[in-house]
Amino acid sequence: MMPPILVLTLHHIHPKEDSLSISPTLLEKALTRILDWGFSFVSYEEFIEAILHNKNIGKKRALLTFDDGYFDLYRFGFPVLKKLQIPAVCFLITDKITDFTRENYDLEPKSHKELEYSGDLEYFLNLSEILEMHQSGLLEFDSHTATHFPCNSDDTQRIKEELIKSRDKILEIFPSKKHLGFCFPKGLFVPHSLDLLQTCGYEFAFSTLDGGYYKGDNLFRIRRIDISQNRKGERDYLQRLRKKLMLYSLPVIGSLYSDFKNRKKLK
């Protein structure tokens, strides 16, 4: 059986932690520990080759993902990724992408909920930051809709418009992009949104179903492991992280546990 690939997900990297944010210090410790536990991080390109061609890329492989495209990825996360030389992919809310000149690098911290409904584009990556990270060879970027519109909506026309607009913006920024991937806002999807993704030219999509990617999984609801939460302190966080990664890295047991944990969402 082909070993699973563990897709890890984060939203915010900031010294002021909340439910969807970990500090740069903890990020570095977590990534270093993951390496110490015998895992290797793969690039987005390597991951795509593995899932589209059923390619075995070895045991204990992980892909690091970031959702939404917040400035704190550039300000606090990117230096850690450069230091450790760890590749990642970020899913962008494409209507948030502008080419403004950043003057303030020390933004007042806001909660994830505040940012979600904020029209302040300063809290999101600008075009030059996206291109700088991409040119480093460490960061790839893909679609997260145009406005973070929920893909479990009954408004199929709006979903289609979101997918097309976001797709076109990604291809405008990265014209040589070979494969189009997608990440569902808040992990929300229904059968018709899966169909629309294929109609709009996307080849795979990431969900918030908990677990690893196992050979034969549906490519349009790829499971991920949320490593954002640090509610009980660093020691507890690292212990829970190790336990979860070790469990999901087991091909049979990990898959069965993931199916059990997601049984209500998979109905």
C-alpha positions in Angstrom: 0.0 0.0 0.0 1.3 3.4 -1.0 2.4 5.4 2.1 0.1 8.4 2.9 1.1 12.0 2.5 0.2 14.2 5.4 -1.1 17.6 4.4 -0.7 20.1 7.2 -2.7 23.3 7.4 -2.1 26.7 9.0 -3.8 30.1 8.8 -1.8 32.6 10.8 1.8 33.0 12.1 1.9 35.7 14.6 3.6 36.4 18.0 0.1 37.0 19.4 -1.5 33.5 19.3 -5.2 32.8 19.0 -7.3 29.8 18.0 -6.0 29.9 14.4 -2.6 31.3 14.9 0.7 30.0 16.2 3.9 32.1 17.0 6.9 32.1 14.7 8.9 30.5 17.5 6.4 27.6 17.8 6.2 27.2 14.1 10.0 26.7 13.9 9.9 24.3 16.8 7.0 22.3 15.3 8.6 22.1 11.9 12.0 21.1 13.4 10.3 18.4 15.5 8.5 17.1 12.5 11.8 16.7 10.8 13.3 15.1 13.9 10.4 12.6 13.9 11.6 11.3 10.5 9.3 13.2 8.2 10.3 15.1 5.0 8.5 18.0 3.5 7.6 17.8 -0.2 7.1 20.6 -2.6 3.6 21.3 -4.1 4.9 20.0 -7.4 6.0 16.7 -5.9 2.7 16.4 -4.2 0.8 17.0 -7.4 2.9 14.4 -9.3 2.2 11.9 -6.5 -1.6 12.3 -6.4 -2.2 12.6 -10.2 0.0 9.7 -11.2 -0.2 7.5 -8.1 3.5 8.0 -7.6 5.1 6.6 -4.4 7.3 9.3 -3.0 8.3 7.4 0.1 7.2 7.1 3.7 6.6 10.0 6.1 6.1 12.7 3.6 4.3 16.0 4.4 3.0 19.0 2.5 2.7 22.3 4.4 -0.3 24.5 3.4 -1.5 28.0 4.4 -5.0 29.3 3.8 -6.3 32.8 2.8 -3.0 34.6 2.0 -2.5 36.8 5.1 0.5 39.2 5.4 1.7 37.4 8.5 2.8 34.5 6.3 5.3 36.9 4.7 6.2 38.8 7.8 6.6 35.9 10.3 6.2 32.6 8.5 8.4 33.1 5.4 11.6 33.7 7.4 11.1 30.4 9.2 10.5 28.6 6.0 13.7 30.1 4.5 15.7 29.2 7.5 14.6 25.6 7.5 14.3 25.4 3.7 10.8 24.0 3.9 8.5 24.3 0.9 4.8 25.2 1.2 1.7 26.2 -0.8 -0.6 29.1 0.0 -4.3 29.3 -1.2 -5.2 32.9 -2.1 -8.4 34.8 -1.8 -7.7 36.4 -5.2 -9.9 39.6 -4.8 -7.6 40.5 -1.9 -4.5 40.6 -4.1 -3.5 44.2 -5.0 -0.2 45.9 -5.9 -0.1 48.5 -3.2 3.1 49.6 -1.7 3.4 48.5 1.9 4.4 51.1 4.4 3.4 49.6 7.7 5.0 46.2 8.6 3.8 46.2 12.2 0.1 45.9 11.9 -2.2 45.9 14.9 -3.1 42.2 15.6 -6.6 41.2 14.7 -8.4 37.9 15.4 -9.1 35.5 12.5 -12.8 36.4 12.7 -12.1 40.1 12.5 -9.8 39.6 9.5 -12.3 37.4 7.7 -14.8 40.3 7.5 -12.2 43.0 7.2 -11.9 45.1 4.0 -8.4 46.2 5.0 -6.2 44.8 2.3 -3.1 45.6 4.4 -3.7 42.4 6.3 -3.3 40.4 3.1 -0.3 39.6 0.9 0.3 42.1 -1.8 1.5 41.1 -5.3 5.2 41.9 -4.8 5.2 39.7 -1.6 3.6 36.9 -3.4 6.1 37.1 -6.3 9.1 37.3 -3.9 8.0 34.2 -2.0 7.3 32.3 -5.3 10.7 33.3 -6.8 12.4 31.9 -3.7 11.4 28.5 -4.9 9.8 27.7 -1.6 6.2 29.0 -2.0 3.6 28.0 -4.6 0.1 29.5 -4.8 -3.3 28.3 -5.8 -7.0 29.2 -5.6 -9.2 29.8 -2.6 -12.1 31.5 -4.5 -12.2 35.2 -5.3 -14.0 36.4 -2.1 -14.0 33.4 0.3 -17.5 32.6 -0.8 -18.8 29.3 0.8 -18.9 26.5 -1.7 -21.8 24.7 0.0 -24.1 27.4 -1.2 -27.2 26.6 -3.3 -26.1 29.5 -5.6 -24.3 27.4 -8.2 -23.9 30.4 -10.6 -22.1 32.4 -7.9 -19.8 29.5 -7.1 -19.0 29.1 -10.7 -18.2 32.8 -11.0 -16.0 32.6 -8.0 -14.1 29.6 -9.3 -13.6 31.2 -12.8 -12.5 34.6 -11.4 -10.1 33.1 -9.0 -8.7 30.7 -11.6 -8.1 33.5 -14.1 -6.3 35.6 -11.5 -4.0 32.8 -10.5 -3.2 32.1 -14.2 -2.6 35.8 -14.8 0.0 35.9 -12.0 1.5 32.5 -12.8 1.0 32.0 -16.6 3.2 29.0 -16.8 1.2 27.1 -14.1 0.7 23.5 -15.3 -1.9 22.3 -12.8 -4.8 24.1 -11.1 -5.6 23.2 -7.5 -8.2 24.6 -5.1 -8.9 24.9 -1.4 -12.5 25.1 -0.1 -13.2 28.2 2.1 -13.8 26.8 5.6 -13.7 23.4 4.1 -17.3 23.7 3.0 -18.5 21.8 -0.1 -21.5 19.9 -1.6 -21.7 17.6 -4.6 -22.5 20.3 -7.1 -19.4 22.3 -6.1 -17.2 19.3 -6.7 -18.7 19.0 -10.2 -18.2 22.8 -10.9 -14.5 22.5 -10.0 -13.9 20.0 -12.7 -16.0 22.0 -15.2 -13.8 25.1 -14.4 -10.6 23.2 -15.0 -9.4 22.4 -11.5 -7.7 19.0 -11.1 -7.9 18.6 -7.3 -9.1 20.3 -4.2 -8.3 20.4 -0.5 -10.9 20.1 2.3 -10.8 20.3 6.1 -11.6 16.7 6.5 -9.2 15.5 9.1 -6.5 13.0 8.0 -3.8 12.2 5.4 -4.0 11.6 1.7 -4.3 7.9 1.0 -4.0 6.3 -2.5 -7.5 6.1 -4.0 -8.9 9.1 -2.1 -11.2 11.5 -3.8 -9.0 14.1 -5.4 -11.6 16.8 -4.9 -11.8 16.5 -1.1 -8.2 15.9 0.0 -7.9 15.6 3.7 -5.7 17.8 5.8 -4.4 18.0 9.4 -5.0 21.3 11.2 -1.9 22.2 13.2 -3.0 25.8 14.0 -4.3 25.3 17.5 -2.2 25.9 20.6 -4.7 26.3 23.4 -2.9 24.5 26.2 0.7 25.5 25.8 3.7 24.5 23.8 4.4 21.1 25.4 0.8 19.9 24.9 0.8 21.2 21.3 3.9 19.3 20.4 2.7 16.1 22.1 -0.7 16.2 20.3 1.0 17.0 17.0 3.4 14.0 17.3 0.5 11.7 18.2 -1.6 12.8 15.3 1.1 12.7 12.7 2.3 9.2 13.8 -1.2 7.9 13.7 -2.1 9.3 10.3 1.2 8.1 8.8 0.1 4.5 9.2 -1.5 3.4 5.9 -4.3 1.2 7.1 -4.9 2.3 10.7 -4.6 6.0 9.8 -7.1 5.7 7.0 -9.6 3.8 9.1 -9.3 6.3 11.9 -9.8 9.2 9.5 -12.9 7.6 8.0 -14.3 7.1 11.5 -13.5 10.7 12.6 -15.1 12.2 9.5 -18.0 9.7 9.3 -20.7 12.4 9.6 -19.1 14.7 7.0 -18.6 11.9 4.5 -22.3 10.9 4.5 
